[in-house]
Amino acid sequence: MPMSYAEAIAAVTAPGQRFETGTEVVNGVPMTVFVHGPRTLRDIYEHARTRGDAPFLVYEDETWSFAEVMRHVDALAALLVDTYGVRRGDRVAIAMRNYPEWIVSFAAITSVGAISVSLNAWWTADELAWALDDCGATVLIADAERVERTAEHARARGLRVLGVRLGDGVAEHPGLDRWEDVLPLGAPMPQVEVTADDDATILYTSGTTGRPKGAVSTHRAVTQALLGFSCRAAVDRLRRGEAAPSAPPVFILIVPLFHVTGAVPVMLGCFASGSKLVIMYKWDPERALELIERERVTNFVGVPTQAWDLLQSPRFGEFDTSSLVSLGGGGAPAPPELVRRVSTVAKASPNIGYGMTETNAYGPQNSGEDYLTHPTSAGRATPILQVEVRDEEGRPVPVGERGEIWFKGPNLIRGYWNRPEDTAETIVDGWLRSGDIGRVDEEGFIYVEDRAKDMILRGGENVYCAEVEAAIYEHPSVHEAAVFGVPHERLGEEVAAVVVPVAGATLTPEDLQAHLRDRLAAFKVPTRILVDAAPLPRNPAGKVLKRELRTRFEPAADAAG
């Protein structure tokens, strides 16, 4: 018999059930938590050991079993502790593309009580150097490209670097070790006490004032988020009247591991559930279709851009995608037409999640029939996560009225690394201010309608306008600049800028883009630039009227990735 959402939530969280809820004090604030399940990430990895020789990671022509992954995790953990002297609370940074060694590194770091710091692999040398200094990393684990990009800074700092898949083209330097030369395979996992309140991760999220902020999560925050994703899956099955699947799902990794979606619901979700994870070298819709067919992929979690790419591929019909059960993700709202096409063309359940780095990607979720009937909604609140819409004074607003969305739950970050003022501004009495504007309807469905922060969502990547503007102003020929997002059919938004040159100076969009490529990751560089001698339009308070500037740009159909 079909259940309502509330009835299913009550059933799975009842006393004695796997997702039973209770109250615990987290960071001094009473929170609703799942009372059963793993307390630390180390507990999750211990469960993975029970999967033995079952396939875990598939990358190109490589297949790593759970046992093989854990053998490498143990060895790297021993290397970090016994050779590199890493201790609880030390920061160990990871800078590489999606390789199996990224996953091994993350698990080893968090197993010994150190903090895994995820660095954006697209960052420039300057951005990487800044983050390494900001977090105070003692060790960097990086692939060949990132080893080269950080080499000068690592030498200057005396930073220990462990190189992954270096090949023969990387110059040796003091402090650089090769993974295959130093990993003590066969060494046991060091015995280190790890608690739920220990810091586990730092994920950098772009800052509104220029430099990114390191969002710090404890082991409890991450494990509670993982239990939350599992709980929601159980709720959906119960509402559909389905039993638990007889075999673990198969996920395809199409988003970066340095982003919260790739790291928590996808990678750690596979660790926790014993699922196979198919890793792509880089996003390519035709290659994704090949892997979906070959590996019988069931779950596709990405940004709407990638779902569009997959469904619009001229070769979509050539491949057997019948294994797909769920197709969706997050990172940006999905157009209603995409929701419909997932259901009718891919024959999969459409889904979307409204999470943030600060919530460990866990938040309202919308899927299946609910998503088809409410295609513009991010979904409904979940058992451990409270959601409120508040006015500018922080007071809850009536149902249906717009305001800022606030979250409260044990899955939230504890704060920003060495940023007490930013932490106090974002987290108030245990509630996190999302910076998003939205509303809640009578059924509890949440709608995200605008962003309070000056931010662009480009293909799932956050681009903060202030950071780009600051880099533009470093050009000597720039007098004024305004950066904002404009609609883009595939990416959702692209980065645009209107620039006023210094009187008498000559400035072209190409000049400015060349200037910015040395300072910013490629996805932050404006693809559409208008150089105009007229002053920027401002309101009486002096604020630039970006809404007016957007009207100068027509939506683009496509752009280089």
HELIX and SHEET records of a PDB file:
HELIX    1   1 TYR A    5  VAL A   12  1                                   8    
HELIX    2   2 LEU A   41  ARG A   49  1                                   9    
HELIX    3   3 PHE A   66  ALA A   78  1                                  13    
HELIX    4   4 LEU A   79  THR A   83  3                                   5    
HELIX    5   5 PRO A  100  SER A  111  1                                  12    
HELIX    6   6 ALA A  125  CYS A  135  1                                  11    
HELIX    7   7 ALA A  144  ARG A  157  1                                  14    
HELIX    8   8 TRP A  179  VAL A  182  1                                   4    
HELIX    9   9 HIS A  219  ARG A  240  1                                  22    
HELIX   10  10 VAL A  260  THR A  261  1                                   2    
HELIX   11  11 GLY A  262  LEU A  268  3                                   7    
HELIX   12  12 GLY A  269  SER A  273  1                                   5    
HELIX   13  13 PRO A  285  GLU A  295  1                                  11    
HELIX   14  14 PRO A  304  GLN A  312  1                                   9    
HELIX   15  15 PHE A  316  GLU A  318  5                                   3    
HELIX   16  16 PRO A  336  THR A  344  1                                   9    
HELIX   17  17 THR A  357  THR A  359  5                                   3    
HELIX   18  18 GLY A  368  THR A  373  1                                   6    
HELIX   19  19 PRO A  420  THR A  426  1                                   7    
HELIX   20  20 CYS A  465  ILE A  472  1                                   8    
HELIX   21  21 PRO A  509  ARG A  517  1                                   9    
HELIX   22  22 ALA A  522  LYS A  524  5                                   3    
HELIX   23  23 LYS A  546  ARG A  550  1                                   5    
SHEET    1   A 2 THR A  21  VAL A  26  0                                        
SHEET    2   A 2 VAL A  29  PHE A  34 -1                                        
SHEET    1   B 8 GLU A  62  SER A  65  0                                        
SHEET    2   B 8 PRO A  55  TYR A  59 -1                                        
SHEET    3   B 8 LYS A 276  ILE A 279  1                                        
SHEET    4   B 8 VAL A 250  LEU A 253  1                                        
SHEET    5   B 8 ASN A 299  GLY A 302  1                                        
SHEET    6   B 8 SER A 326  GLY A 329  1                                        
SHEET    7   B 8 SER A 349  GLY A 353  1                                        
SHEET    8   B 8 GLN A 365  SER A 367 -1                                        
SHEET    1   C 8 LEU A 176  ARG A 178  0                                        
SHEET    2   C 8 ARG A 160  VAL A 164  1                                        
SHEET    3   C 8 VAL A 139  ASP A 143  1                                        
SHEET    4   C 8 ARG A  91  ALA A  95  1                                        
SHEET    5   C 8 ILE A 115  SER A 118  1                                        
SHEET    6   C 8 ASP A 199  THR A 205  1                                        
SHEET    7   C 8 LYS A 213  THR A 218 -1                                        
SHEET    8   C 8 GLY A 415  TYR A 416 -1                                        
SHEET    1   D 5 GLY A 379  ARG A 380  0                                        
SHEET    2   D 5 PHE A 445  ARG A 451 -1                                        
SHEET    3   D 5 TRP A 431  VAL A 440 -1                                        
SHEET    4   D 5 GLY A 403  LYS A 408 -1                                        
SHEET    5   D 5 GLN A 386  ARG A 390 -1                                        
SHEET    1   E 4 GLY A 379  ARG A 380  0                                        
SHEET    2   E 4 PHE A 445  ARG A 451 -1                                        
SHEET    3   E 4 TRP A 431  VAL A 440 -1                                        
SHEET    4   E 4 ILE A 427  VAL A 428 -1                                        
SHEET    1   F 2 MET A 455  ARG A 458  0                                        
SHEET    2   F 2 GLU A 461  TYR A 464 -1                                        
SHEET    1   G 3 VAL A 478  HIS A 488  0                                        
SHEET    2   G 3 GLY A 492  PRO A 501 -1                                        
SHEET    3   G 3 ARG A 528  VAL A 531  1                                        
END                                                                             
